[in-house]
Amino acid sequence: MKDTNLYKEIFRLAVRLTGFFFLCIGLKDLVVQTFMVLAQARGTPLINIVSNFLPVAFTLTVAFWLLRGNWLIRMAYPETKQLHKFKEQMASFTKPDSASHETQKLTEMDVAERKLADLVRKPGSSCAAS
């Protein structure tokens, strides 16, 4: 087993354990908030009930996202085939640009040399008169 696969599996385990931790906290809070709402059901406005359950919903959403964890793991450890394909695409894009940039530099240098040669050859230019 390669080192990167080992690290990938360790990272996957850490992500899933973190998701399990958030799931436990979310379920505990869900039970507590449900009993609190049932105990105060008659006099509690709807906005208070919703505001009590929003943190629980957020915690459970994070838990399910971490338990799936595929997106996070793919971001941390991209596939090697896709990575090679991406590098090849980037290399093909940079090669023509660098060549055209070099030719553009050469043409700019040629223009500058021609201007300099024209100034040197003209004895009646403003630089020679002063």
N, C-alpha and C positions, 0 to 999 in steps of 0.2 A: 504494500500500500504506500502510495506516495505521501510525502509530508503535507502537500496541499490538500489532499483528500482527507487526511487525518484532521487538519485544522478546520476544514470545512465541516466535517462531522461534529467536531467539538463546538464550533460556532452554532450549528443547527441545534444541538442539544441545549446550549445556553439560551438560545432564542425561545425554544419550546418550553424550557423550565421557567423562564421569565413570563411567558404567556400563561403557564399553569398557575404561577403565583398571582398574576392579575385576575385570573378566573376565580381563584379561591377568594380573593378580596372582594371581587364584584358580587359573587354569590352570597357571601356573608352580609355585605351591605344591602343587597336586595332583600334578604330575609328581614334584616333589622328595619329597613325603611317600610316594608310591607306591614309589619306588626305595628309600627308607629302610626301609619296611616289608618289602619283598622281600629286602633285604639282611639283615634281622634277623628273618626270618619264624619261625624255630624257637623262639627264646628270648623273644619279645616277648609279654607278656600282652595279652589282648583290650582291656582298659581303656586301655592305652597307645596301641593302634592307633586306638581311637575318639577319644581325646583329641587325637591328632595330626590327625585328619581333621575335627574340629569347626570349627576356625578356617577351614579350606578351604571347608567347606559354608556357613558364614556369609558368607564373602567372595563365593562364587558366587551365593548367594541375593540379596545386595545388588546384585550386578552385573545379574542378570536383572530385578530390580525396577526398577533405574535404566534399563536398556535399554528396557523397555516404557515406563516414564515417564508413561503417560497419566494416572494418578491424580494424580501430583505436579504435572503441568502443569495439569490441571483445577482443582486447589486454588489454584495461583498465579494462573491466568487463567481465571476462571469464564466460562461462556457468557453473552453479553449478554441473550439472550432469557430465560434462566432468572433472571438478575439482575433484569431489569425485572419479571418475574412475582413474584419474591420481594419486591421493594420495594412493589409494588402490594398484595400480601397484608399486609405489615407496616403499610402506611398504612391499610388498611381495619380492621385490628385496633386501631390507636391512636386513630382518630377517635371511636368510641363511648366509649372509656374516658375520653378527655379531657373529653368533653361531660358524662358522668355524674359525673366528678370535680368539674367546675365547679358542677353543680347540687347536688351534695352539700355543697360549700363554702357555696353560697348558703343552703341550708337550715340549716346549722350557724350561719351568721351570723344568720339570722332567729331561730333559737331563742335565741341569745345576746342579741339586741336585745330580744326579748320578756321575757326574764328581767330584763334591766336596766330595762325599762319597768315591770315589776311591782314591782321594788324601789323605784323612784322614786315610784310612785303610792301605795304603802302607807305611811301616816304612822306606823303603830304597829309597824313591823318592828323587829327587834333593833338594826339600825344607827341608826335614828332615836332609840331610847331611850337610847343611850349618848352 
